[in-house]
Amino acid sequence: MNLEQIKCTSLELSKQLKEAGYKQEGLWDWYCQVGGIVCDTDVRGKWILRPASERHIGFGERLVAPTVAELGERLPKFVGSYKNKQDWTCRNIKDLVPKFFRASTEADARASCWLYLKKENLL
């Protein structure tokens, strides 16, 4: 499965969300094995996307990868997102001069909007 199928944030935006204080709860995680014994292939140091139901497995670093729906629940009701020809846009639908957040996935567009609103103390 890829990010567009799961509809969750990229690793880079998940890192930024955590740094900004986004609550680390959700259906999906970015996970990086940092120790322990690994059979078959060595996955230490590589980030993988996995369901939150696997949080109890392994010793590693975890970042929540919020889905489009989870971000929608945490964004104000006046924020909307829509698909363009090439990307997704998220914006304040009430502003006469809105600020736009564009990304290749809807989750990343919404995450960028959440980060901006958090930085500006608008959440």
Secondary structure as GFF3:
##gff-version 3
##sequence-region A 1 123
A	DSSP	alpha_helix	3	6	.	.	.	ID=ss1
A	DSSP	alpha_helix	11	19	.	.	.	ID=ss2
A	DSSP	beta_strand	28	33	.	.	.	ID=ss3
A	DSSP	beta_strand	47	51	.	.	.	ID=ss4
A	DSSP	three_ten_helix	52	54	.	.	.	ID=ss5
A	DSSP	beta_strand	60	64	.	.	.	ID=ss6
A	DSSP	alpha_helix	68	74	.	.	.	ID=ss7
A	DSSP	beta_strand	79	83	.	.	.	ID=ss8
A	DSSP	beta_strand	88	92	.	.	.	ID=ss9
A	DSSP	beta_strand	100	103	.	.	.	ID=ss10
A	DSSP	alpha_helix	106	119	.	.	.	ID=ss11
###
